[in-house]
Amino acid sequence: MTMKETGSEATFADLGLRSELLDVLSALGYEEPTPIQKAAIPPLVQGRDLLGQAATGTGKTAAFALPVLQRMLHPGDGTGPVALVLVPTRELAVQVSEAFHRYGRILGTRVLPIYGGAPIGRQLQALKRGVDVVVATPGRALDHIGRTTLNLEGLRTVVLDEADEMLDMGFADDIEAILAATPDDRQTVLFSATLPPRIDGIARRHLRDPVRIEMGHPAAEGRQATPLVEQSAYLVARAHKPAALGRLLDIEAPTAAIIFCRTREEVDQLTEAMNGRGYRAEALHGGMEQEQRDRVMSRLRAGTADLLVATDVAARGLDIEQLTHVVNYNVPSAPEAYVHRIGRVGRAGREGAALTLVEPREHRMLKAIERVTKQRIPVERLPTVADLHARRMELTRAALEECLRQDDLEPFHVVVESLADEFDLMEVALAAVKLAHESSGGALDEEEIPEVAPRTMEKRRGQREDAPEGQRYPRAPAGGMARLFFNLGRRAGIRPQDLVGAIAGESSLSGRDIGAIEIAERFSLVEVPQAAANEVIAALRQATIKGRKPIVRRERDTHGRRTR
């Protein structure tokens, strides 16, 4: 059985979920299920096996977590888990565990993340007390199975999340061993961003008559065209997203903008954060009465508000003439949602811009959008503090120029003349500019936002989650790039921005020219254009990074040869 995503409207109540879960979803601000949730939840609630193609950002965690909780008869009873979720990285294990805890707290569900690098003693104690859901990386799960501390006899559901990623990281044998230790009558759910032959092989061996779902696949989307809007994306860690959004809005200075969020809760939190940064932001979501919605739209159209923070549901049908920017605070859950969002700017020949904030694990969904729309979405560097100060200075100059062109300066002659008796006119002008600049927020203290290099957005392919530090599997540099070795790493406090700053400051390269950055405990690897490698090495001989003089050379492969 194969299912394609559809545009049919549905609510969470239509999916057959129990009232407690519906109450939780409402409290969290979830207004309607995403396409993957609409397609996956009903068959999973029925106990069917499922093979799904879905990237991060489509809402797939809720798509399998809610049915697991729905089918959980007596949470809090027994010791062995009724559900096991296998994930490729410790970061994803934490995220999925947090999601299960949010959705299942009202039911008393006990959730335990198991991954390498965490104290095993705490995991042993929790397993002994009893858990309902275990979210684990394959290596650590197999370790507990070998110790007989993870009892899988009562297991009803196994979920393989981001299965292709686990195979790429070398977990194929571990997965087979874990599945062999689970009951034969279990429900098996497999999600993967791609469906290569290896994934099909696992599905044939371990899934029984599965429902097949394809989300974000070009063939399933009809290759919709996007409007002519200037599009860009920015890589940013979740913790720095509010600051990154503020920085982009400062630089872009939109006349009016819609910022799209996934949930009502996120809308309310971000609206409060943006108002705290000095913007005039209004929230719009399905939890508001019509009278409230009308007041919000009136303020936006009257110019007394310039940011509208909204969910997709609440923003349907809006046409705001002065709108210049659309911001995706998260990568949309489906490519067609991206098309609909950015179509709200650039109408009737007006110019428009679409900005997307991409968290480390959302980049695959961005690539899916590019495939569907047949348009490249360039990944830009986040503006730095220096960029922000330059932009604010530019706005100050523009405001002063506009003021000089007006004919209402006569009342201020007496002030300038009296100051000119004591100070040079240039000094008077400089002081006036300083006051104007600071009054417009120009002196606002800002911190640099850490850069996220494309290759470091997710666990490096070829390195297992449970592999010891320094155990690396060969990977060739990107085409046209050379990889440089630095003898400084995390132990020296090195961060990606430190390496980017040193290279850009000492050589002719800019931050955008620098490729993948990998930082280990005692060393770092940086990709730079092949033609500029020798220049960078020579330029950094006299430089210091974090107060230390680095040794920089071309990386050598496992046979001691220099990589090209």
RODO-2510 file (C-alpha; in nm, 4 decimals, decimal comma):
residues 564
     n   res          X          Y          Z
     1     m     0,0000     0,0000     0,0000
     2     t     0,1425     0,3384    -0,0999
     3     m     0,0164     0,6799     0,0067
     4     k     0,1040     1,0170    -0,1450
     5     e     0,0584     1,3397     0,0464
     6     t    -0,2624     1,5239    -0,0264
     7     g    -0,3974     1,8692     0,0282
     8     s    -0,7085     1,7488     0,2149
     9     e    -0,7872     1,9404     0,5313
    10     a    -0,7816     1,7476     0,8589
    11     t    -0,7551     1,8174     1,2294
    12     f    -0,5813     1,6117     1,4966
    13     a    -0,9257     1,5078     1,6209
    14     d    -0,9957     1,3559     1,2778
    15     l    -0,6939     1,1267     1,3181
    16     g    -0,8496     0,9245     1,6001
    17     l    -0,6234     1,0395     1,8834
    18     r    -0,7348     1,0097     2,2452
    19     s    -0,8663     1,3198     2,4203
    20     e    -0,5641     1,3531     2,6510
    21     l    -0,3298     1,3821     2,3527
    22     l    -0,5616     1,6293     2,1808
    23     d    -0,5557     1,8459     2,4944
    24     v    -0,1742     1,8353     2,5005
    25     l    -0,1481     1,9310     2,1334
    26     s    -0,3882     2,2186     2,1842
    27     a    -0,1924     2,3431     2,4853
    28     l     0,1309     2,3266     2,2830
    29     g    -0,0280     2,5371     2,0099
    30     y    -0,0422     2,2735     1,7341
    31     e    -0,3238     2,3883     1,5078
    32     e    -0,3363     2,1228     1,2373
    33     p    -0,1387     1,8109     1,1433
    34     t     0,1362     1,8346     0,8833
    35     p     0,1077     1,6201     0,5676
    36     i     0,3253     1,3426     0,7141
    37     q     0,1147     1,3379     1,0300
    38     k    -0,2116     1,3207     0,8325
    39     a    -0,0833     1,0252     0,6330
    40     a     0,1047     0,8331     0,9026
    41     i    -0,0932     0,8611     1,2250
    42     p    -0,4115     0,6688     1,1233
    43     p    -0,2351     0,3513     0,9979
    44     l     0,0125     0,3580     1,2872
    45     v    -0,2731     0,3862     1,5384
    46     q    -0,4197     0,0764     1,3721
    47     g    -0,0927    -0,1092     1,4340
    48     r     0,0259    -0,1201     1,0709
    49     d     0,3958    -0,1276     0,9804
    50     l     0,5074     0,1805     0,7903
    51     l     0,7869     0,2830     0,5515
    52     g     0,8039     0,6605     0,5179
    53     q     1,0187     0,8959     0,3165
    54     a     1,0325     1,2223     0,5100
    55     a     1,3042     1,4718     0,5899
    56     t     1,3688     1,6469     0,9193
    57     g     1,1297     1,9381     0,9636
    58     t     0,8211     1,7624     0,8259
    59     g     0,6782     1,6790     1,1686
    60     k     0,7651     1,3091     1,1571
    61     t     0,8581     1,2871     1,5272
    62     a     0,4975     1,3573     1,6241
    63     a     0,3867     1,1304     1,3380
    64     f     0,5299     0,8259     1,5168
    65     a     0,5321     0,9484     1,8805
    66     l     0,1583     1,0186     1,9006
    67     p     0,0530     0,6709     1,7756
    68     v     0,2995     0,5062     2,0160
    69     l     0,1408     0,6984     2,3042
    70     q    -0,2093     0,6300     2,1699
    71     r    -0,1495     0,2538     2,1774
    72     m     0,0159     0,2584     2,5225
    73     l    -0,2394     0,0936     2,7500
    74     h    -0,0914     0,1413     3,0971
    75     p     0,2006     0,3874     3,1039
    76     g     0,4031     0,3696     3,4236
    77     d     0,3421    -0,0046     3,4744
    78     g     0,6042    -0,2715     3,4204
    79     t     0,9781    -0,2348     3,3736
    80     g     1,0574    -0,3083     3,0096
    81     p     0,9812    -0,0539     2,7371
    82     v     0,6872    -0,0939     2,5009
    83     a     0,8556     0,1234     2,2358
    84     l     1,2150     0,1531     2,1148
    85     v     1,3199     0,4405     1,8866
    86     l     1,6608     0,4126     1,7182
    87     v     1,8245     0,7367     1,6006
    88     p     2,1676     0,8142     1,4525
    89     t     2,2970     1,0814     1,6932
    90     r     2,2835     1,1793     2,0572
    91     e     2,1408     1,5208     1,9600
    92     l     1,8440     1,3582     1,7887
    93     a     1,8004     1,1158     2,0801
    94     v     1,7584     1,4123     2,3140
    95     q     1,5182     1,5913     2,0772
    96     v     1,2964     1,2847     2,0271
    97     s     1,2963     1,2107     2,4013
    98     e     1,1896     1,5663     2,4773
    99     a     0,9064     1,5357     2,2238
   100     f     0,7812     1,2097     2,3809
   101     h     0,7974     1,3730     2,7236
   102     r     0,5972     1,6778     2,6082
   103     y     0,3272     1,4699     2,4409
   104     g     0,3107     1,1927     2,7008
   105     r     0,3568     1,3763     3,0296
   106     i    -0,0170     1,3914     3,0933
   107     l    -0,0299     1,0120     3,0553
   108     g     0,2594     0,9582     3,2950
   109     t     0,4815     0,8151     3,0228
   110     r     0,8392     0,7366     3,1286
   111     v     1,0940     0,8204     2,8588
   112     l     1,4675     0,7497     2,8636
   113     p     1,7322     0,8640     2,6119
   114     i     2,0283     0,6262     2,5774
   115     y     2,3409     0,7354     2,3920
   116     g     2,7185     0,7282     2,4075
   117     g     2,8996     0,9896     2,6115
   118     a     2,6373     0,9948     2,8907
   119     p     2,6945     0,8300     3,2328
   120     i     2,5834     0,4697     3,1931
   121     g     2,5098     0,4427     3,5668
   122     r     2,2108     0,6754     3,5418
   123     q     2,0794     0,4808     3,2432
   124     l     2,1109     0,1522     3,4360
   125     q     1,9204     0,2978     3,7328
   126     a     1,6405     0,4310     3,5104
   127     l     1,6099     0,0994     3,3252
   128     k     1,5919    -0,0865     3,6555
   129     r     1,3128     0,1425     3,7818
   130     g     1,1222     0,0908     3,4563
   131     v     1,0618     0,2911     3,1377
   132     d     0,7913     0,2994     2,8724
   133     v     0,9856     0,4463     2,5775
   134     v     1,3586     0,4153     2,5084
   135     v     1,5191     0,6467     2,2497
   136     a     1,8678     0,5223     2,1703
   137     t     2,1621     0,5334     1,9365
   138     p     2,2227     0,1815     1,7992
   139     g     2,5639     0,1291     1,9578
   140     r     2,4517     0,2107     2,3117
   141     a     2,1240     0,0151     2,2695
   142     l     2,3201    -0,2929     2,1637
   143     d     2,5512    -0,2426     2,4617
   144     h     2,2540    -0,2554     2,7018
   145     i     2,1073    -0,5566     2,5233
   146     g     2,4400    -0,7347     2,5668
   147     r     2,4410    -0,6457     2,9382
   148     t     2,0791    -0,7755     2,9620
   149     t     1,9854    -0,4384     3,1150
   150     l     1,7468    -0,3521     2,8270
   151     n     1,4554    -0,5937     2,8379
   152     l     1,2745    -0,6038     2,5033
   153     e     1,0298    -0,8864     2,5773
   154     g     0,7306    -0,6517     2,6091
   155     l     0,8239    -0,4381     2,3099
   156     r     0,5277    -0,3516     2,0856
   157     t     0,6822    -0,0923     1,8498
   158     v     1,0261    -0,0300     1,7009
   159     v     1,0941     0,2971     1,5153
   160     l     1,3990     0,3484     1,2924
   161     d     1,4274     0,7270     1,2570
   162     e     1,6558     0,8683     0,9854
   163     a     1,7446     0,5145     0,8806
   164     d     1,9598     0,6201     0,5839
   165     e     2,1714     0,8322     0,8166
   166     m     2,2249     0,5370     1,0515
   167     l     2,3383     0,3208     0,7592
   168     d     2,5740     0,5943     0,6355
   169     m     2,7291     0,6053     0,9825
   170     g     2,7999     0,2317     0,9837
   171     f     2,5165     0,1076     1,2062
   172     a     2,3759    -0,1544     0,9637
   173     d     2,4981    -0,4595     1,1612
   174     d     2,3906    -0,3058     1,4921
   175     i     2,0395    -0,2442     1,3592
   176     e     2,0092    -0,6020     1,2355
   177     a     2,1257    -0,7350     1,5735
   178     i     1,8817    -0,5132     1,7649
   179     l     1,5843    -0,6111     1,5465
   180     a     1,6762    -0,9772     1,5898
   181     a     1,6418    -0,9303     1,9669
   182     t     1,2880    -0,7873     1,9456
   183     p     0,9586    -0,9819     1,9425
   184     d     0,8445    -1,1136     1,6035
   185     d     0,4975    -0,9604     1,6405
   186     r     0,6228    -0,6053     1,6973
   187     q     0,5081    -0,3063     1,4905
   188     t     0,8004    -0,1704     1,2853
   189     v     0,8173     0,1892     1,1625
   190     l     1,0968     0,3123     0,9353
   191     f     1,1508     0,6753     0,8380
   192     s     1,4224     0,7843     0,5970
   193     a     1,4918     1,1019     0,3996
   194     t     1,5919     0,8861     0,1013
   195     l     1,4974     0,5307     0,0014
   196     p     1,8112     0,3699    -0,1443
   197     p     1,8242    -0,0080    -0,2073
   198     r     1,9726    -0,0727     0,1389
   199     i     1,6644     0,0802     0,3010
   200     d     1,4360    -0,1266     0,0801
   201     g     1,6333    -0,4339     0,1883
   202     i     1,5725    -0,3631     0,5563
   203     a     1,2046    -0,2995     0,4834
   204     r     1,1664    -0,6311     0,2976
   205     r     1,3333    -0,8257     0,5798
   206     h     1,1694    -0,6630     0,8789
   207     l     0,8405    -0,4908     0,7804
   208     r     0,5147    -0,6767     0,7212
   209     d     0,2909    -0,5394     0,4435
   210     p     0,3925    -0,1820     0,5282
   211     v     0,2050     0,1320     0,4395
   212     r     0,4403     0,3374     0,2186
   213     i     0,4368     0,7167     0,2447
   214     e     0,6380     0,9635     0,0368
   215     m     0,6741     1,3205     0,1582
   216     g     0,8729     1,5964    -0,0082
   217     h     0,9545     1,3815    -0,3121
   218     p     0,9673     1,5806    -0,6402
   219     a     0,7386     1,3399    -0,8192
   220     a     0,4790     1,3762    -0,5463
   221     e     0,4750     1,7533    -0,5645
   222     g     0,4105     1,8209    -0,9303
   223     r     0,7118     2,0534    -0,9352
   224     q     0,5290     2,3654    -0,8359
   225     a     0,6740     2,6945    -0,9487
   226     t     0,7643     2,9605    -0,6961
   227     p     0,7046     3,3308    -0,7531
   228     l     0,9901     3,5606    -0,8480
   229     v     1,1061     3,6459    -0,4993
   230     e     1,4617     3,6961    -0,3782
   231     q     1,5233     3,3900    -0,1610
   232     s     1,8004     3,3175     0,0888
   233     a     1,8679     3,0848     0,3801
   234     y     2,0836     3,1158     0,6906
   235     l     2,2334     2,8323     0,8937
   236     v     2,1850     2,8920     1,2653
   237     a     2,1699     2,6809     1,5809
   238     r     1,8337     2,6724     1,7580
   239     a     1,9594     2,8618     2,0632
   240     h     2,0695     3,1571     1,8503
   241     k     1,7613     3,1858     1,6265
   242     p     1,5961     3,4842     1,8023
   243     a     1,9226     3,6800     1,7860
   244     a     1,9764     3,5782     1,4229
   245     l     1,6240     3,6886     1,3323
   246     g     1,6786     4,0258     1,4999
   247     r     2,0096     4,0698     1,3193
   248     l     1,8521     3,9951     0,9792
   249     l     1,5607     4,2307     1,0424
   250     d     1,8047     4,5055     1,1416
   251     i     1,9975     4,4586     0,8186
   252     e     1,6962     4,4130     0,5899
   253     a     1,4826     4,6879     0,7517
   254     p     1,1522     4,5574     0,6045
   255     t     0,8552     4,7868     0,5630
   256     a     0,6406     4,5007     0,6904
   257     a     0,7159     4,1297     0,7361
   258     i     0,5395     3,8044     0,8187
   259     i     0,7383     3,5608     1,0324
   260     f     0,6008     3,2064     1,0061
   261     c     0,6217     2,9711     1,3058
   262     r     0,4991     2,6144     1,3515
   263     t     0,2893     2,6462     1,6675
   264     r     0,0845     2,9005     1,8601
   265     e     0,3211     2,8653     2,1540
   266     e     0,6188     2,9522     1,9344
   267     v     0,4281     3,2492     1,7884
   268     d     0,3585     3,3924     2,1338
   269     q     0,7164     3,3387     2,2573
   270     l     0,8755     3,4903     1,9475
   271     t     0,6374     3,7879     1,9466
   272     e     0,7351     3,8647     2,3045
   273     a     1,1051     3,8256     2,2208
   274     m     1,0833     4,0577     1,9184
   275     n     0,8964     4,3237     2,1149
   276     g     1,1668     4,2954     2,3795
   277     r     1,4228     4,3767     2,1097
   278     g     1,2361     4,6942     2,0196
   279     y     1,0287     4,5792     1,7226
   280     r     0,6569     4,6384     1,6858
   281     a     0,5426     4,2769     1,6586
   282     e     0,1930     4,1312     1,6637
   283     a     0,0901     3,7665     1,7053
   284     l    -0,1662     3,5950     1,4834
   285     h    -0,2773     3,2355     1,5372
   286     g    -0,5822     3,0122     1,5563
   287     g    -0,6199     3,0566     1,9316
   288     m    -0,7287     3,4198     1,8892
   289     e    -1,0828     3,5491     1,8594
   290     q    -1,1856     3,7134     1,5326
   291     e    -1,2023     4,0528     1,7008
   292     q    -0,8395     4,0160     1,8122
   293     r    -0,7348     3,9106     1,4632
   294     d    -0,9083     4,2141     1,3114
   295     r    -0,7272     4,4501     1,5516
   296     v    -0,3906     4,2936     1,4643
   297     m    -0,4479     4,3328     1,0909
   298     s    -0,5661     4,6915     1,1355
   299     r    -0,2465     4,7813     1,3221
   300     l    -0,0342     4,6165     1,0536
   301     r    -0,2105     4,7954     0,7668
   302     a    -0,1992     5,1273     0,9531
   303     g     0,1759     5,0973     1,0033
   304     t     0,1621     5,0886     1,3836
   305     a     0,3024     4,7350     1,3677
   306     d     0,5701     4,6151     1,1270
   307     l     0,6095     4,2449     1,2159
   308     l     0,3355     3,9816     1,2016
   309     v     0,4322     3,6548     1,3720
   310     a     0,1869     3,3892     1,2552
   311     t     0,1098     3,0235     1,1957
   312     d     0,0239     2,8959     0,8478
   313     v    -0,3400     2,8436     0,9420
   314     a    -0,3869     3,1969     1,0756
   315     a    -0,2150     3,3585     0,7740
   316     r    -0,4279     3,1899     0,5092
   317     g    -0,5860     3,4344     0,2700
   318     l    -0,3910     3,7382     0,3917
   319     d    -0,2928     3,9936     0,1290
   320     i    -0,0986     4,2842     0,2797
   321     e    -0,0008     4,5474     0,0238
   322     q     0,2960     4,6895     0,2144
   323     l     0,4461     4,3459     0,2858
   324     t     0,8109     4,3286     0,1722
   325     h     0,9510     4,0236     0,3559
   326     v     0,8496     3,6705     0,4514
   327     v     1,0612     3,4938     0,7129
   328     n     1,0475     3,1190     0,7730
   329     y     1,1509     3,0891     1,1365
   330     n     1,1670     2,7139     1,0709
   331     v     1,2036     2,5307     0,7408
   332     p     0,8391     2,4644     0,6401
   333     s     0,7053     2,1148     0,7014
   334     a     0,6343     2,0567     0,3310
   335     p     0,7648     2,2158     0,0088
   336     e     0,4216     2,3400    -0,0966
   337     a     0,3939     2,5277     0,2343
   338     y     0,7142     2,7118     0,1419
   339     v     0,5662     2,8036    -0,1969
   340     h     0,2463     2,9341    -0,0364
   341     r     0,4345     3,1358     0,2242
   342     i     0,6731     3,3190    -0,0042
   343     g     0,3928     3,3832    -0,2523
   344     r     0,2651     3,6507    -0,0125
   345     v     0,5393     3,8896    -0,1266
   346     g     0,6344     3,9974    -0,4770
   347     r     0,2711     4,0338    -0,5875
   348     a     0,1579     4,2717    -0,8584
   349     g     0,5124     4,3455    -0,9643
   350     r     0,6238     4,4493    -0,6134
   351     e     0,9675     4,3402    -0,4966
   352     g     0,9865     4,0877    -0,2149
   353     a     1,2348     3,8810    -0,0148
   354     a     1,2026     3,5422     0,1560
   355     l     1,4432     3,4528     0,4385
   356     t     1,4650     3,1059     0,5941
   357     l     1,6383     3,0147     0,9202
   358     v     1,7749     2,6602     0,8925
   359     e     1,8574     2,4614     1,2038
   360     p     2,1423     2,2081     1,1829
   361     r     1,9133     1,9113     1,1167
   362     e     1,6750     2,0864     0,8745
   363     h     1,9067     2,1201     0,5735
   364     r     1,7662     1,8126     0,3973
   365     m     1,4216     1,9696     0,3876
   366     l     1,5745     2,2806     0,2327
   367     k     1,7243     2,0626    -0,0406
   368     a     1,3844     1,8984    -0,0949
   369     i     1,2296     2,2431    -0,1449
   370     e     1,4982     2,3264    -0,4025
   371     r     1,4253     2,0048    -0,5921
   372     v     1,0529     2,0692    -0,5960
   373     t     1,0698     2,4380    -0,6906
   374     k     1,3632     2,3938    -0,9302
   375     q     1,5158     2,7025    -0,7735
   376     r     1,8357     2,7256    -0,5749
   377     i     1,8027     2,8870    -0,2330
   378     p     2,1460     3,0348    -0,1620
   379     v     2,2800     2,9787     0,1891
   380     e     2,4176     3,3129     0,3037
   381     r     2,6471     3,4076     0,5900
   382     l     2,4687     3,5590     0,8881
   383     p     2,5512     3,9280     0,9259
   384     t     2,8258     3,9976     1,1779
   385     v     2,8301     4,2656     1,4469
   386     a     3,0471     4,4728     1,2116
   387     d     2,7873     4,4333     0,9338
   388     l     2,5156     4,5419     1,1749
   389     h     2,7047     4,8508     1,2904
   390     a     2,7803     4,9463     0,9296
   391     r     2,4122     4,9108     0,8390
   392     r     2,3014     5,1204     1,1360
   393     m     2,5542     5,3870     1,0448
   394     e     2,4169     5,3841     0,6922
   395     l     2,0626     5,4323     0,8223
   396     t     2,1803     5,7173     1,0458
   397     r     2,3416     5,8888     0,7457
   398     a     2,0238     5,8443     0,5400
   399     a     1,8118     5,9943     0,8187
   400     l     2,0453     6,2937     0,8507
   401     e     2,0484     6,3462     0,4755
   402     e     1,6695     6,3481     0,4679
   403     c     1,6652     6,5977     0,7556
   404     l     1,9113     6,8273     0,5748
   405     r     1,6888     6,8336     0,2678
   406     q     1,3994     6,9642     0,4717
   407     d     1,3541     7,3358     0,5372
   408     d     1,2846     7,3285     0,9103
   409     l     1,6318     7,3631     1,0666
   410     e     1,6161     7,7371     1,1493
   411     p     1,5129     7,6910     1,5153
   412     f     1,8394     7,5033     1,5824
   413     h     2,0710     7,7798     1,4522
   414     v     2,1101     7,9351     1,7966
   415     v     2,2296     7,6028     1,9444
   416     v     2,4928     7,5494     1,6741
   417     e     2,6110     7,9126     1,6860
   418     s     2,6565     7,9058     2,0638
   419     l     2,8531     7,5798     2,0465
   420     a     3,0654     7,7108     1,7576
   421     d     3,2054     7,9802     1,9879
   422     e     3,3688     7,7065     2,1971
   423     f     3,4089     7,4051     1,9652
   424     d     3,5093     7,3371     1,6075
   425     l     3,2072     7,2988     1,3777
   426     m     3,3250     6,9500     1,2755
   427     e     3,3253     6,8427     1,6403
   428     v     2,9740     6,9827     1,6835
   429     a     2,8575     6,7878     1,3774
   430     l     3,0233     6,4682     1,5020
   431     a     2,8537     6,4994     1,8419
   432     a     2,5158     6,5552     1,6726
   433     v     2,5653     6,2484     1,4521
   434     k     2,6624     6,0432     1,7580
   435     l     2,3451     6,1450     1,9411
   436     a     2,1305     6,0673     1,6363
   437     h     2,3010     5,7304     1,5914
   438     e     2,2647     5,6251     1,9545
   439     s     1,9040     5,7414     1,9770
   440     s     1,8179     5,5095     1,6871
   441     g     1,9668     5,2085     1,8678
   442     g     2,3028     5,2382     1,6959
   443     a     2,4958     5,1816     2,0160
   444     l     2,3140     4,8570     2,0993
   445     d     2,5607     4,5998     2,2311
   446     e     2,5607     4,2797     2,0253
   447     e     2,7404     3,9453     2,0434
   448     e     2,8634     3,7431     1,7496
   449     i     2,6341     3,4565     1,6461
   450     p     2,8333     3,1326     1,6056
   451     e     2,8585     3,0137     1,2461
   452     v     2,7338     2,6681     1,1478
   453     a     2,9361     2,5234     0,8616
   454     p     2,7346     2,3140     0,6132
   455     r     2,9221     1,9919     0,6885
   456     t     2,8950     2,0353     1,0640
   457     m     2,5196     2,0762     1,0659
   458     e     2,4804     1,7065     1,1379
   459     k     2,7082     1,4278     1,2551
   460     r     2,9838     1,3812     0,9979
   461     r     2,9125     1,1025     0,7501
   462     g     3,1545     0,8164     0,7995
   463     q     3,1901     0,8689     1,1756
   464     r     2,9775     0,6598     1,4061
   465     e     2,7979     0,8222     1,6952
   466     d     2,9632     0,5811     1,9383
   467     a     3,3103     0,5956     1,7762
   468     p     3,6020     0,7038     1,9968
   469     e     3,7324     1,0587     1,9593
   470     g     3,9695     1,0795     1,6655
   471     q     3,8413     0,7667     1,4870
   472     r     3,7771     0,9098     1,1419
   473     y     3,6851     0,7441     0,8188
   474     p     3,8335     0,8970     0,4992
   475     r     3,6185     1,1468     0,3138
   476     a     3,7449     1,3421     0,0167
   477     p     3,7191     1,7223     0,0273
   478     a     3,4432     1,8841    -0,1764
   479     g     3,5231     1,9398    -0,5421
   480     g     3,7785     2,2165    -0,5975
   481     m     3,8588     2,2337    -0,2262
   482     a     4,1676     2,1437    -0,0223
   483     r     4,1549     2,0438     0,3428
   484     l     4,3942     2,2177     0,5823
   485     f     4,5078     2,0773     0,9175
   486     f     4,5291     2,3078     1,2222
   487     n     4,6958     2,1783     1,5384
   488     l     4,4362     2,3530     1,7577
   489     g     4,0971     2,2078     1,8518
   490     r     3,8308     2,2109     2,1200
   491     r     4,0868     2,1774     2,3980
   492     a     4,2258     2,5167     2,2896
   493     g     3,8746     2,6652     2,2877
   494     i     3,8629     2,6829     1,9084
   495     r     3,5247     2,7554     1,7460
   496     p     3,4340     2,7708     1,3743
   497     q     3,4184     3,1503     1,3843
   498     d     3,7741     3,1636     1,5207
   499     l     3,9070     2,9728     1,2200
   500     v     3,6948     3,1687     0,9729
   501     g     3,8057     3,4987     1,1269
   502     a     4,1746     3,4060     1,1156
   503     i     4,1630     3,2918     0,7517
   504     a     3,9498     3,5829     0,6318
   505     g     4,1596     3,8327     0,8289
   506     e     4,5002     3,7145     0,7090
   507     s     4,4308     3,6015     0,3501
   508     s     4,2359     3,7227     0,0490
   509     l     3,9505     3,4786     0,1192
   510     s     3,6160     3,5869     0,2613
   511     g     3,4039     3,3844     0,5016
   512     r     3,1850     3,2658     0,2145
   513     d     3,4852     3,1063     0,0402
   514     i     3,5519     2,8713     0,3326
   515     g     3,3941     2,5260     0,3195
   516     a     3,3428     2,2503     0,5756
   517     i     3,4934     2,2923     0,9221
   518     e     3,5541     1,9972     1,1544
   519     i     3,6803     2,0587     1,5083
   520     a     3,8180     1,7670     1,7117
   521     e     3,9637     1,7658     2,0612
   522     r     4,3221     1,8436     1,9592
   523     f     4,3015     1,9553     1,5951
   524     s     4,0737     2,1119     1,3336
   525     l     4,0204     2,0584     0,9607
   526     v     3,9100     2,3388     0,7301
   527     e     3,8257     2,3223     0,3586
   528     v     3,9444     2,6160     0,1459
   529     p     3,9566     2,6621    -0,2329
   530     q     4,2372     2,4496    -0,3787
   531     a     4,3928     2,7486    -0,5563
   532     a     4,4168     2,9474    -0,2318
   533     a     4,5493     2,6722    -0,0017
   534     n     4,9167     2,7725    -0,0195
   535     e     4,8281     3,1397     0,0291
   536     v     4,6316     3,0588     0,3442
   537     i     4,9125     2,8428     0,4856
   538     a     5,1675     3,1191     0,4237
   539     a     4,9386     3,3919     0,5580
   540     l     4,8775     3,2126     0,8865
   541     r     5,2453     3,1467     0,9678
   542     q     5,2704     3,4723     1,1617
   543     a     4,9102     3,4794     1,2854
   544     t     4,7694     3,3776     1,6223
   545     i     4,4364     3,2109     1,6986
   546     k     4,3054     3,2420     2,0547
   547     g     4,6489     3,3729     2,1521
   548     r     4,8295     3,0682     2,0145
   549     k     5,0415     3,0356     1,7018
   550     p     4,8941     2,7572     1,4871
   551     i     5,0695     2,4948     1,2781
   552     v     4,8859     2,4862     0,9461
   553     r     4,9462     2,2372     0,6661
   554     r     4,7575     2,0337     0,4132
   555     e     4,5854     1,7356     0,5715
   556     r     4,7482     1,3967     0,5192
   557     d     4,5361     1,0910     0,4393
   558     t     4,5520     0,7612     0,6273
   559     h     4,8702     0,6661     0,4345
   560     g     5,0511     0,9874     0,5263
   561     r     5,0004     1,1453     0,1839
   562     r     4,8855     1,5057     0,1515
   563     t     4,5290     1,5419     0,0296
   564     r     4,4809     1,7477    -0,2802
***
